[in-house]
Amino acid sequence: MCTFDFLNFPSLPTSPYVVGVLVTKDDGDIVCEWLHHNLRHFDALIVVDGSEEPLTRAVYSGVPNIIYTHEDEHQHLLVNRTDSEMRWVGQLIANERFGSSGYWIHICHTDEFLYHSPRKVFRAADKAGVDGIGWFALHVIPHTSEYDRYLRDSVAPVARTLRHYFYMAKTERGAFVESRSFKNSPSQVYSRRWAEVIPDSVQKVWQKHPAYIHYKLWNLTLSAYSSDGMHKHHWNKVDPTVWKVLDEAARAKKGANATFNRGTGIRWQVSELADFFKAEWPHCCKYKENSIYDGKIEPALDHFGGSFVDRDFGFVIIP
């Protein structure tokens, strides 16, 4: 169970109002660490849980600004149980609780730790007249230099153990961008296609990018992955006919042997613990750079500066 020392929320500006939608499934120990670093960025956090173990519900229960639901409660709405359907469910709940306009929604994953304050970013975004935001995802995988530290303390918080983040170049466009935030309105409607993170109806996506630290690989348990590095439990309820359609689309685009990139994982072979730790990103030529996170990100990748980082309760490295 999580223990929190921050449930007496500080007095913060609540403009604009910020709602998080967290889609989660059997995410384990990182949940508590994620809540510790991220929860207070949100006026409300809607959790759409697909976990098969009851422990996850217990973790979220009793936390003041969390609205919890399990995906099985919405079977009458779900056609294929795609990721975008789960986000759509979260938006429906937000619309019921808070109305359908006047606030921002941020799509959360438990392996993504916010660096910039979403509220401060959204306030600036409102002034810029945009309704969608892509975030720099600074991808973390276990580095070979961290292997001995992990062996000494395998249960330490992720932020203490894994510090190397990978990106393309030390330029203002040098990191991978993932859509994560949108200004909610009646016109923001999910089409519910696969991998629709924010609604396709977003009209104007900002060219400035806040950042988060993305732990692509934090669960170093061999049994959680197939031999080729795919997570065994994520998206395992998706109807096989959906995969068939997606595979056909991939073959039409990339060739006869192509398949759709299923679920989550690391996509390199693992047979022993040391295989998780890499000095370079395997099978990926675009991630040419890596840096050690020490509380600040590379200046070229920081479009907003230190005033947009909430040092009191944002993501700060654990020594």
C-alpha positions as CSV (number, residue, x, y, z in Angstrom):
1,M,0.0,0.0,0.0
2,C,1.1,3.6,-0.6
3,T,1.7,5.9,2.2
4,F,1.4,9.6,1.5
5,D,2.8,12.6,3.4
6,F,1.3,15.2,1.1
7,L,-2.5,14.8,1.4
8,N,-2.8,18.3,2.9
9,F,-2.7,19.9,-0.5
10,P,-0.9,23.3,-0.8
11,S,-2.9,26.3,-1.7
12,L,-2.4,26.6,-5.4
13,P,-4.0,28.6,-8.2
14,T,-6.7,26.5,-9.8
15,S,-6.8,28.3,-13.1
16,P,-6.9,26.7,-15.4
17,Y,-8.6,23.6,-13.9
18,V,-6.6,20.5,-14.7
19,V,-8.0,16.9,-14.9
20,G,-5.8,13.9,-15.3
21,V,-6.9,10.7,-17.0
22,L,-4.8,7.8,-16.0
23,V,-5.2,4.5,-17.9
24,T,-3.5,1.8,-15.9
25,K,-3.2,-2.0,-15.8
26,D,-1.3,-4.1,-13.2
27,D,1.4,-1.4,-13.0
28,G,2.6,-2.5,-9.6
29,D,5.1,-0.7,-7.4
30,I,5.6,2.3,-9.7
31,V,2.1,3.5,-9.0
32,C,2.9,4.8,-5.5
33,E,6.0,6.6,-6.7
34,W,4.0,8.1,-9.6
35,L,1.3,9.4,-7.3
36,H,4.0,10.9,-5.0
37,H,5.5,12.9,-7.9
38,N,2.5,13.7,-10.0
39,L,-0.8,13.7,-8.1
40,R,-0.8,17.3,-7.0
41,H,-0.5,18.6,-10.5
42,F,-4.2,17.7,-10.9
43,D,-7.4,19.1,-9.4
44,A,-8.9,15.7,-10.2
45,L,-7.4,12.4,-11.4
46,I,-9.7,9.9,-13.1
47,V,-8.2,6.4,-13.0
48,V,-9.5,3.9,-15.6
49,D,-8.1,0.6,-14.3
50,G,-7.8,-2.6,-16.2
51,S,-5.9,-4.5,-13.5
52,E,-6.8,-8.1,-12.8
53,E,-5.7,-7.9,-9.1
54,P,-7.7,-6.0,-6.5
55,L,-4.6,-4.4,-5.0
56,T,-4.7,-1.5,-7.5
57,R,-8.1,-0.4,-6.4
58,A,-7.0,-0.4,-2.8
59,V,-4.0,1.8,-3.7
60,Y,-6.2,4.5,-5.2
61,S,-9.0,4.3,-2.7
62,G,-9.2,7.0,-0.1
63,V,-7.0,9.5,-2.0
64,P,-9.0,12.8,-2.0
65,N,-8.9,13.9,-5.6
66,I,-9.0,10.5,-7.3
67,I,-12.1,9.3,-9.2
68,Y,-11.6,5.5,-9.7
69,T,-13.4,3.2,-12.1
70,H,-12.6,-0.2,-13.5
71,E,-12.9,-0.8,-17.3
72,D,-15.2,-3.8,-16.6
73,E,-17.8,-1.3,-15.3
74,H,-18.0,0.1,-18.9
75,Q,-18.3,-3.1,-20.9
76,H,-21.5,-1.8,-22.5
77,L,-19.4,1.0,-24.1
78,L,-16.3,-0.9,-25.1
79,V,-16.2,-2.5,-28.5
80,N,-12.5,-3.5,-28.8
81,R,-11.0,-2.4,-25.5
82,T,-8.4,-0.3,-27.3
83,D,-6.3,2.3,-25.5
84,S,-8.3,5.2,-27.0
85,E,-11.6,3.6,-25.8
86,M,-10.2,3.8,-22.2
87,R,-9.2,7.4,-22.6
88,W,-12.7,8.1,-24.0
89,V,-14.2,6.6,-20.9
90,G,-12.1,8.9,-18.8
91,Q,-13.3,11.9,-20.8
92,L,-16.9,10.8,-20.4
93,I,-16.5,10.7,-16.7
94,A,-14.8,14.2,-16.7
95,N,-17.7,15.5,-18.8
96,E,-20.2,14.1,-16.2
97,R,-18.3,15.5,-13.2
98,F,-17.0,18.8,-14.5
99,G,-18.9,19.7,-17.7
100,S,-17.6,19.4,-21.2
101,S,-15.6,22.6,-21.5
102,G,-13.4,25.1,-19.7
103,Y,-10.6,22.9,-18.4
104,W,-7.6,20.9,-19.7
105,I,-7.3,17.1,-19.7
106,H,-3.9,15.5,-19.5
107,I,-3.5,11.8,-20.4
108,C,-1.3,10.0,-17.9
109,H,0.7,6.8,-17.8
110,T,2.3,5.6,-14.6
111,D,5.7,5.4,-16.3
112,E,5.6,9.1,-17.2
113,F,6.9,11.6,-14.5
114,L,6.1,15.2,-15.3
115,Y,9.0,17.7,-15.4
116,H,7.1,20.9,-16.2
117,S,4.0,21.9,-14.3
118,P,1.0,21.2,-16.5
119,R,-1.0,24.0,-14.9
120,K,1.6,26.6,-15.8
121,V,2.0,25.2,-19.3
122,F,-1.8,25.2,-19.8
123,R,-2.1,28.8,-18.6
124,A,0.5,29.8,-21.2
125,A,-1.3,27.6,-23.8
126,D,-4.6,29.4,-23.3
127,K,-2.8,32.7,-24.0
128,A,-1.3,31.2,-27.2
129,G,-4.8,30.0,-28.4
130,V,-3.9,26.3,-28.8
131,D,-6.1,23.4,-27.8
132,G,-3.5,20.5,-28.0
133,I,0.0,19.9,-26.6
134,G,2.6,17.4,-27.4
135,W,5.2,16.7,-24.7
136,F,8.8,15.8,-25.0
137,A,9.2,12.2,-23.8
138,L,12.7,11.8,-22.4
139,H,13.0,8.0,-22.6
140,V,14.8,6.2,-19.8
141,I,16.1,2.7,-20.0
142,P,18.4,1.0,-17.5
143,H,22.0,2.0,-18.3
144,T,24.9,-0.4,-17.9
145,S,26.5,2.0,-15.4
146,E,23.5,1.5,-13.1
147,Y,23.5,-2.3,-13.0
148,D,25.6,-2.6,-9.8
149,R,23.5,0.0,-8.1
150,Y,20.4,-2.0,-8.9
151,L,21.9,-5.2,-7.6
152,R,22.6,-3.4,-4.3
153,D,19.1,-2.1,-3.9
154,S,16.6,-3.6,-6.4
155,V,13.6,-2.1,-4.5
156,A,14.8,1.5,-4.5
157,P,12.5,4.1,-6.2
158,V,12.9,4.2,-9.9
159,A,14.1,7.8,-9.9
160,R,17.0,6.9,-7.6
161,T,18.2,4.0,-9.7
162,L,17.5,4.9,-13.3
163,R,18.7,8.3,-14.5
164,H,19.8,8.1,-18.1
165,Y,17.4,9.5,-20.6
166,F,17.7,9.2,-24.4
167,Y,16.8,11.6,-27.2
168,M,17.8,12.4,-30.7
169,A,19.9,15.6,-30.5
170,K,20.7,18.6,-28.3
171,T,18.5,20.9,-30.2
172,E,15.1,22.5,-29.6
173,R,13.4,19.7,-31.7
174,G,15.7,17.0,-30.5
175,A,13.3,14.7,-28.5
176,F,10.5,12.4,-29.3
177,V,7.1,14.1,-29.0
178,E,4.0,12.4,-27.6
179,S,0.5,14.0,-27.6
180,R,-0.8,14.2,-24.1
181,S,-2.9,17.2,-23.3
182,F,-6.0,18.9,-24.8
183,K,-8.5,21.7,-23.9
184,N,-11.8,19.9,-23.4
185,S,-14.8,21.2,-25.2
186,P,-18.0,19.6,-26.7
187,S,-16.2,19.4,-30.1
188,Q,-13.4,17.3,-28.6
189,V,-14.6,13.8,-29.5
190,Y,-12.5,10.6,-29.6
191,S,-12.9,8.6,-32.8
192,R,-11.7,5.6,-30.7
193,R,-9.2,4.4,-33.3
194,W,-6.2,2.6,-31.9
195,A,-3.4,4.9,-30.4
196,E,-5.6,8.0,-30.4
197,V,-4.0,9.6,-27.3
198,I,-5.8,13.0,-27.6
199,P,-8.9,13.4,-29.8
200,D,-8.3,13.7,-33.5
201,S,-10.7,16.7,-33.3
202,V,-7.9,18.9,-31.7
203,Q,-7.5,21.9,-34.0
204,K,-4.3,23.6,-33.1
205,V,-1.3,21.8,-31.5
206,W,1.3,23.9,-29.8
207,Q,4.8,24.0,-31.3
208,K,6.3,24.4,-27.9
209,H,6.8,21.2,-25.9
210,P,6.9,20.7,-22.1
211,A,8.7,17.6,-21.0
212,Y,8.3,14.5,-18.8
213,I,10.7,11.7,-17.9
214,H,9.4,8.4,-19.4
215,Y,10.5,5.2,-17.8
216,K,10.2,2.9,-20.8
217,L,11.5,0.0,-18.6
218,W,11.1,0.1,-14.9
219,N,9.8,-3.4,-14.1
220,L,13.0,-5.5,-14.3
221,T,11.2,-8.8,-13.8
222,L,12.0,-11.4,-16.5
223,S,8.6,-13.1,-16.1
224,A,6.8,-10.0,-17.1
225,Y,8.2,-10.1,-20.6
226,S,8.3,-12.4,-23.5
227,S,11.7,-13.5,-24.8
228,D,11.6,-10.7,-27.4
229,G,10.9,-8.0,-24.8
230,M,7.1,-7.6,-25.2
231,H,5.1,-7.0,-22.0
232,K,2.8,-10.1,-21.5
233,H,-0.1,-8.5,-19.8
234,H,-0.8,-5.1,-21.4
235,W,-3.7,-5.1,-23.9
236,N,-4.3,-8.8,-23.5
237,K,-8.0,-8.2,-23.5
238,V,-8.0,-6.7,-27.0
239,D,-10.1,-8.8,-29.4
240,P,-7.9,-10.8,-31.9
241,T,-9.9,-9.4,-34.8
242,V,-8.6,-6.0,-33.9
243,W,-5.0,-7.2,-34.2
244,K,-5.8,-8.7,-37.6
245,V,-7.1,-5.5,-39.0
246,L,-4.1,-3.6,-37.6
247,D,-1.7,-6.1,-39.0
248,E,-3.3,-5.8,-42.5
249,A,-3.0,-2.0,-42.3
250,A,0.7,-2.4,-41.3
251,R,1.4,-4.8,-44.2
252,A,-0.2,-2.4,-46.7
253,K,2.0,0.4,-45.5
254,K,5.3,-1.4,-44.7
255,G,5.4,-4.7,-46.6
256,A,4.2,-8.3,-46.5
257,N,6.0,-9.3,-43.3
258,A,5.0,-6.3,-41.2
259,T,2.9,-6.5,-38.1
260,F,1.3,-3.9,-35.9
261,N,3.4,-2.8,-33.0
262,R,1.4,-4.5,-30.2
263,G,1.2,-3.2,-26.7
264,T,4.2,-2.1,-24.7
265,G,7.6,-3.5,-24.2
266,I,11.3,-3.0,-24.9
267,R,11.6,-4.9,-28.1
268,W,14.9,-6.5,-27.6
269,Q,15.7,-10.0,-26.4
270,V,16.0,-10.6,-22.7
271,S,17.0,-13.9,-21.0
272,E,18.8,-12.6,-17.9
273,L,18.7,-9.5,-15.7
274,A,21.8,-7.9,-17.2
275,D,20.0,-7.9,-20.7
276,F,17.8,-5.0,-19.5
277,F,20.8,-2.7,-19.0
278,K,22.1,-1.0,-22.2
279,A,24.7,1.7,-22.9
280,E,23.0,2.5,-26.2
281,W,19.4,2.1,-27.3
282,P,19.1,-1.2,-29.1
283,H,17.9,-1.4,-32.7
284,C,17.2,2.4,-32.8
285,C,19.5,4.7,-34.7
286,K,17.5,7.9,-33.9
287,Y,18.4,8.0,-30.2
288,K,21.9,9.2,-30.6
289,E,22.2,11.1,-27.3
290,N,21.7,10.3,-23.6
291,S,22.1,12.5,-20.5
292,I,21.9,11.9,-16.8
293,Y,18.9,13.5,-15.1
294,D,20.1,15.5,-12.1
295,G,17.0,17.7,-11.5
296,K,17.3,19.6,-14.8
297,I,17.0,18.6,-18.4
298,E,19.2,19.6,-21.3
299,P,18.7,23.4,-21.9
300,A,18.0,22.9,-25.6
301,L,15.1,20.6,-24.7
302,D,13.6,23.0,-22.2
303,H,11.1,25.2,-24.0
304,F,9.8,26.8,-20.8
305,G,12.6,27.2,-18.3
306,G,12.8,26.7,-14.6
307,S,9.8,28.9,-13.7
308,F,7.6,26.2,-15.2
309,V,9.0,23.5,-12.9
310,D,7.3,23.1,-9.5
311,R,10.2,22.3,-7.3
312,D,8.0,21.9,-4.2
313,F,6.2,18.8,-5.5
314,G,7.2,18.2,-9.1
315,F,9.6,15.6,-10.3
316,V,12.9,16.1,-8.5
317,I,15.6,13.5,-8.4
318,I,15.9,11.4,-5.2
319,P,19.5,11.4,-4.1
